[in-house]
Amino acid sequence: MASICVYCASSELIDPSYVALAGDVGTRLAAGGHSLVSGGGRVSMMGAVARAARVGGAHTVGVIPQHLLGYEVGDTDADELIVVNTMRERKQLMDERSDAFIALPGGIGTFEELFEVWTARSLGMHAKPVLVLDPDDFYAPLWRYLDELIGRGFIRPSALDSLWRVKSVADAFALIEGVD
């Protein structure tokens, strides 16, 4: 049983299939007896993963900066909604409260969170699984760019090896559950 941090979009302008994907992750998370750590919003993918996790009986923790409460509309149904002052505090608490990290499709906030936790893993600052769930190749352009950066000597191949990219919810949880 792990505490799993899910990074994902809060935009309501995205294709509904991404919201459904987040719901599938929440459902599977709960079915595995895991708890959820999220960014504390109740809209779009962020809300879908939390609602599905709760429906399945999972404990949910949302961490949201005070400034974003008006934008994301805080997940007041969370078992714990922690309001912090800054994005840095948010990420630190999410990191501390999590045993594994899954990035779903998202925008710049998702990318920032993913890159920070992946960098820390690649530097040996933690050994928690970090994975990208990419069923429709949303992240394919990023992977091509990362491969190019390896070729140019800017990224060590071992750093990319420390970030897992999977195609299905089942594959994501198989990796996480095989690690815990």
Secondary structure, DSSP 4 states (H G I P E B T S, - for coil): --EEEEE----SSS-HHHHHHHHHHHHHHHHTT-EEEE-SB-SHHHHHHHHHHHHTT--EEEEEEGGGHHHH-B-TTSSEEEEESSHHHHHHHHHHT-SEEEE-S--HHHHHHHHHHHHHHHTTS----EEEE-TT-TTHHHHHHHHHHHHTTSS-HHHHHTSEEESSHHHHHHHHHHH-
